[in-house]
């Protein structure tokens, strides 16, 4: 504890400092002729105490802040123990060396505020008590989110951001670096558990997953390090967030070195992100590449000056006291000394983050007192617009000004508090890097600034980060590798959402992004590419003249249509011959013409299926083939009638006249015509785009409108052919010179065979091949009639022609 004499009027600031005994270095860094060591200068808690002293000295020398008022302080060393913290706070409230609840006995300068504690758990207890008295408390290092509850802790303020913002910043850091599979390790206290809970919530919101969540048991001497490190080592997570203080992280690092854990990236909370633990060389391999958040750095000019003198064992000329002899053993500081030559991990004076936070806390109280002192009666904020008496004010009166304090530091940073007593959340993103000399450096690689515009809150330069792998690329930490386009992420049952299997998109669907959760269906006229990453226009399919199959069928149809015409020419040329006369010359000519049309009608099935083609092609096919089969049926019946009419006493001679043949043909055609007209009137065929048969294609086809009508039309042809076949078969042994009935039997047998085979073939084929099967059936059945009916006759005619003289 320091007792500092103050005059002509003074105010006291109570401060708690941890982890060292003040009496050991009570004269440390006082202005004197003695020179202390650099290491002593940089003991964290000693720095904080000296920052407090320098801040007060700077304020007291500045007449514009508190004129004629001197600020003093009393310091208590809590040794990082909660009971000492509580005891010191109660003594301050009591004003005695022992504490008496609800009683104050003190004289002299009023006590303005308490600076501390640095430990969140301790600050929670102190703030609960101080809040009862509305006594201002400003912490320089307590970051627990609980302390943001200004209803429970109405008099608590701090110069460091709440862990709410740190957790969000750490989550943004993890997500920005695309780490979706991370391990969490935190101290089992308010700082660690509340912070890690907030971080876990932010990670879940961002879609990242937690591989494990372990507690550093502070009640254990080894902090449960063997178990924690075993989990870290066996986990597939490459990134581990350590949410703790350097005091708790030390045993973990020691155990990691012992178990030779490699290939892990450590993410540091601000509790140890700039810790001097990096000075231990045995941890260099582990800590190189560590990245984390740190309190925003700042500089204290007087601090740098003293550090410079201690670091280089020199004195600045301005410090020379003319009344005292100059120590000739101490050289003069030039300011151009090279700091890098110190080869010391502590030489970054801009990194005195917690020290700078203490410095800021003192300025906060001083500026609140300044605002109070500048108040004019009649314009005051209290009852009857009065002001507080700077010489005898109440704690709640200073509390009013602390809530509204607002000023700028020399660095340009603006200091103020929100409704929860929290300052603006600004963090540096630091990366631990090994220098060529083997020393560890904290390199600022970005920032997390909640006061910046939305697009600039989180900024980072990944190219300046040094990873422990030695590579420039950001290490990967995922449970499952990314699913490429064409796949979607299927969650594994009972595992976190970051653990999944990459499943190919179903037929007709695509995913055009990496790590898609679902696939999207292509439009009806599009189909996925082979990679299923993009929709392409579907191929339009129909039996085209340009493709080999269409060309072959078209050429065959055209060529075949000339064959009946050639035969007809023979019949015209040799119509006087007995064979032509015996085969009913007129019916044979009509049959040959109908066969030529049968061949030609197949061309209506080839090429782009126009609507008008779709409307008439089946009807035309049915009518032409009905004419053809009707002629054969008429020929068959006429053969039977001609034989029966030759019997004695027969009355059938009148039925053998030509009009009988034409009547049979007319009746047969009329029935087919009625069927076709009915079909086209009620359910006509139409052009359709079929995407069901083959989803990857658009099949342009003619929908028959009424399948029943189509099969009735085809069945009627079959009926006519069957009747012709039966009649011809029964008459095959009649005494006919040219066996006409036998030829009709074979031709109808071949005709029926073709169309019976067509039925299963058409049902099993798809798309253009269905059309090709019908064209083939038309050609085959027509050729069967031509060959069976007329080939023998043509052979006889040619033979007789050659034998004639």
C-alpha positions, 0 to 999 in steps of 0.5 A, spaced: 500 500 500 502 506 498 500 513 502 501 519 497 501 526 500 497 530 496 496 538 496 493 543 496 486 539 495 487 532 493 482 526 491 484 519 492 483 513 487 483 506 490 487 501 485 488 493 486 494 490 483 495 483 482 501 477 482 506 481 486 508 484 492 509 492 492 514 492 497 519 489 493 520 494 488 517 500 492 521 505 488 521 502 482 521 507 476 521 513 480 525 518 477 532 517 480 539 516 478 538 508 479 537 504 473 533 498 473 533 492 469 528 491 463 525 485 465 523 488 472 520 494 467 516 489 464 513 485 469 505 485 467 502 487 474 508 492 475 507 495 469 500 497 471 502 500 477 507 504 474 502 506 468 497 508 474 502 513 477 504 516 470 497 517 469 496 521 475 503 525 474 501 527 467 494 529 470 496 533 476 501 537 471 496 539 466 492 545 469 487 544 464 484 538 467 483 539 475 486 546 476 488 546 484 487 539 485 491 533 486 490 526 484 493 521 489 492 513 490 492 508 495 494 501 492 492 494 495 496 487 492 490 482 492 495 477 490 490 474 485 486 472 491 478 473 492 478 474 499 484 479 499 480 483 494 474 483 498 478 485 504 481 491 501 475 494 498 471 494 504 477 497 508 476 503 503 469 503 504 470 503 511 476 508 511 480 504 517 485 498 516 479 494 518 472 493 515 466 495 519 459 494 514 455 500 513 460 505 517 465 510 514 470 513 518 475 517 514 478 524 514 482 528 508 481 527 501 474 524 498 475 517 495 473 518 488 473 511 485 476 504 485 480 501 479 480 494 478 479 488 479 483 485 473 479 478 474 472 478 472 470 473 478 473 478 483 470 484 479 463 481 479 463 480 487 466 487 488 461 490 483 455 487 487 458 490 493 460 497 490 453 497 486 449 498 493 453 504 495 453 507 488 460 507 488 464 508 482 468 502 479 472 502 473 476 495 471 482 495 466 481 488 465 475 484 467 471 482 460 466 477 463 459 478 459 455 478 466 458 485 468 454 488 462 448 487 466 447 494 469 441 493 473 445 488 477 452 492 477 450 499 476 456 502 478 461 498 474 465 501 468 471 498 464 476 500 459 476 493 456 470 490 451 465 485 454 466 478 452 460 478 448 464 482 443 470 478 443 466 472 442 463 475 436 470 477 434 473 470 435 467 467 431 468 472 425 475 470 425 474 462 425 468 463 420 472 468 415 478 463 415 473 457 413 474 453 419 468 449 420 471 444 425 474 447 431 475 445 438 474 449 444 478 449 451 476 454 456 477 455 464 472 453 469 470 460 471 466 466 469 471 468 464 472 462 460 465 459 461 461 465 459 466 467 454 466 460 450 458 459 451 457 466 447 463 463 442 459 457 441 453 460 440 456 465 435 459 459 431 453 455 431 449 461 428 455 462 422 454 454 421 461 452 424 461 446 429 464 444 435 469 438 435 470 438 443 469 442 449 473 441 455 474 445 461 481 447 464 480 445 471 483 451 475 482 447 482 487 442 479 495 443 480 496 440 472 489 444 470 487 437 467 492 438 462 493 430 460 486 429 459 485 435 455 491 434 451 489 427 449 482 430 446 486 435 442 491 430 439 486 425 437 481 430 435 480 431 427 479 438 428 486 442 426 484 449 430 483 449 437 480 456 441 483 457 448 479 461 452 483 462 458 488 466 461 496 465 460 496 462 467 491 457 465 494 456 458 501 454 461 500 447 463 496 446 457 502 448 453 507 444 457 503 438 456 502 439 449 510 439 448 510 433 452 505 429 448 509 432 442 502 435 439 503 438 432 499 440 426 494 444 431 493 452 430 491 455 436 486 461 437 487 465 443 482 469 447 485 476 449 486 473 456 493 470 453 493 473 446 499 477 448 502 473 453 509 473 455 509 466 455 511 466 448 518 468 451 519 460 453 523 457 447 520 450 448 513 453 446 516 456 440 514 450 435 507 450 438 505 457 438 508 459 432 502 461 427 497 462 433 492 467 432 487 471 436 484 477 439 488 482 443 486 489 446 487 495 442 494 497 443 496 504 445 502 508 447 504 512 453 509 517 451 512 518 458 512 510 458 516 509 452 521 515 454 522 511 461 523 504 457 528 507 452 532 509 458 532 502 462 533 498 455 539 502 453 542 504 459 542 511 458 539 518 459 535 523 455 538 530 456 532 533 458 532 529 464 538 532 467 537 535 474 542 541 474 542 541 482 545 534 481 551 531 479 550 527 472 553 520 472 558 520 467 557 512 467 551 513 464 551 515 456 546 520 453 540 517 449 540 519 442 533 516 440 536 513 434 538 506 438 535 500 434 530 496 438 531 490 435 538 489 437 535 488 444 533 481 442 528 481 447 521 478 446 518 484 451 521 490 446 514 492 443 512 498 447 506 499 443 504 492 445 503 494 453 495 493 452 493 492 459 498 497 461 494 502 456 488 500 459 490 502 466 492 508 463 485 509 460 481 508 466 485 513 470 483 518 465 476 516 465 476 518 472 480 524 471 475 527 466 469 525 470 472 529 475 473 535 470 466 535 468 464 535 475 469 541 477 466 545 471 459 544 473 456 551 474 450 552 479 444 553 476 446 549 470 447 542 474 444 536 473 442 535 480 436 537 484 434 544 483 439 544 478 445 544 483 452 541 482 456 537 486 461 539 491 468 537 488 471 537 495 465 533 498 461 529 493 457 523 493 459 517 490 453 517 486 454 524 483 461 522 480 457 516 477 453 520 474 459 524 470 462 517 469 456 515 465 456 521 460 464 521 460 467 522 453 474 524 451 479 523 446 486 520 447 492 522 444 492 516 439 485 519 437 481 514 440 474 516 443 473 514 450 465 513 452 461 508 455 454 505 453 448 504 457 451 497 460 458 501 462 462 498 456 467 502 452 467 501 444 469 494 442 475 495 438 480 489 438 487 487 434 487 481 430 495 478 432 499 473 429 505 470 433 511 469 428 518 467 429 523 472 427 529 470 424 533 470 430 528 465 434 524 471 438 516 471 438 513 477 435 506 479 435 504 482 429 498 485 428 494 482 421 487 485 422 482 488 427 475 487 429 472 494 430 465 495 432 465 502 431 467 502 424 462 502 418 458 495 417 463 493 411 469 494 415 468 491 422 472 485 421 478 486 417 484 481 416 490 481 411 491 473 411 497 474 406 501 477 412 499 471 417 505 466 418 502 459 419 506 453 423 506 449 417 510 454 413 505 455 408 502 461 405 495 458 404 490 458 410 490 451 414 484 447 413 480 444 419 473 441 417 469 435 419 468 433 412 471 436 405 467 440 401 462 437 396 463 440 389 458 442 385 453 436 383 453 434 390 449 436 396 451 435 403 447 429 407 448 430 414 450 424 418 445 421 423 447 423 430 453 427 428 454 435 428 451 438 421 459 439 419 459 432 418 456 430 412 457 425 406 457 428 399 451 425 395 450 426 388 444 430 385 438 426 383 436 425 376 434 432 373 437 436 379 443 440 379 447 444 385 451 449 382 455 451 388 460 448 393 457 445 399 450 446 397 444 443 402 439 441 396 439 440 389 435 444 384 431 441 379 432 444 372 426 447 368 422 442 364 426 444 357 433 443 360 437 437 363 443 437 367 450 436 364 454 430 366 457 433 372 450 436 374 453 443 375 449 446 370 442 446 366 443 445 359 437 445 353 435 438 352 436 435 346 430 435 341 429 428 338 425 426 332 426 421 326 429 426 322 431 425 315 438 427 316 440 422 321 442 415 318 436 411 320 431 416 317 435 417 311 435 409 310 428 409 311 426 415 307 430 412 301 427 405 302 420 408 302 421 412 295 425 406 292 419 401 294 414 406 291 416 405 284 416 397 284 409 397 284 409 402 279 414 398 275 409 392 276 403 396 273 407 398 267 408 390 266 401 389 267 399 394 262 404 392 257 401 384 258 394 385 260 392 381 254 396 375 257 392 369 260 395 370 267 393 378 267 386 376 265 386 371 270 388 375 276 382 380 275 386 386 271 382 392 274 383 389 281 390 388 280 392 395 278 388 398 283 392 394 288 398 396 285 396 403 286 394 402 293 401 399 294 405 404 291 401 409 296 402 405 302 410 405 301 409 413 300 405 414 306 411 412 310 414 418 309 409 422 313 412 419 319 419 421 317 422 428 319 419 434 323 412 432 326 408 438 324 401 439 327 398 437 320 402 431 319 400 429 326 393 430 324 392 426 318 398 421 317 395 415 321 388 416 318 392 416 311 395 410 313 389 406 315 385 408 309 391 406 304 392 400 307 384 399 308 384 400 300 390 395 299 387 389 304 380 390 301 383 389 294 386 383 296 379 381 300 375 382 294 380 378 289 380 372 294 372 372 294 372 373 287 376 367 286 371 363 290 365 365 287 368 364 280 369 357 282 363 356 285 359 359 279 362 354 274 358 348 278 352 346 274 345 349 276 349 355 280 346 362 281 352 365 283 354 367 276 351 374 277 356 375 283 362 374 279 361 381 275 366 387 277 361 391 280 361 386 286 369 387 287 368 394 287 362 394 292 366 389 297 372 395 296 367 400 297 364 397 304 370 396 307 373 403 305 367 406 308 367 402 315 374 405 316 373 412 313 367 412 318 372 410 324 377 415 322 372 421 321 370 419 328 377 419 331 379 426 328 372 429 330 373 427 337 380 426 339 384 428 334 392 426 334 396 432 336 403 434 336 406 434 343 413 434 347 414 428 351 419 429 357 417 423 360 419 417 356 426 420 356 427 425 361 434 428 358 430 429 351 425 433 348 421 427 344 417 431 339 412 426 337 405 425 335 400 424 340 395 419 337 389 423 341 385 416 342 389 410 343 383 406 342 381 409 336 388 408 333 388 400 335 381 400 333 384 402 326 389 398 326 385 392 328 380 393 323 386 392 318 388 386 321 380 383 321 380 385 313 387 381 313 385 375 317 378 374 313 382 374 307 387 369 310 382 365 312 378 365 305 384 364 301 387 358 306 380 355 305 380 356 297 388 354 296 386 347 293 381 350 288 383 348 281 386 355 279 391 355 274 395 360 277 394 358 284 392 365 286 389 363 293 395 360 295 399 367 293 394 371 297 394 366 303 402 367 303 401 374 303 396 375 308 400 370 313 406 375 312 402 381 313 399 379 319 406 376 322 409 383 321 403 387 324 403 382 330 410 383 331 409 390 331 405 391 337 410 388 342 416 392 338 412 398 338 410 398 346 418 396 348 421 402 344 421 409 345 421 416 342 423 416 335 424 408 335 417 407 336 416 411 329 421 407 326 418 401 328 411 403 325 415 405 318 419 399 318 412 395 319 409 399 313 415 397 309 415 390 311 408 389 310 407 392 303 413 388 301 410 382 303 404 383 299 408 385 293 413 379 293 408 374 295 402 377 290 406 379 284 413 376 284 411 369 281 406 373 276 412 377 274 416 371 273 411 368 269 410 374 264 418 375 263 419 367 262 413 367 257 416 374 254 423 371 253 420 364 250 415 367 245 419 368 238 
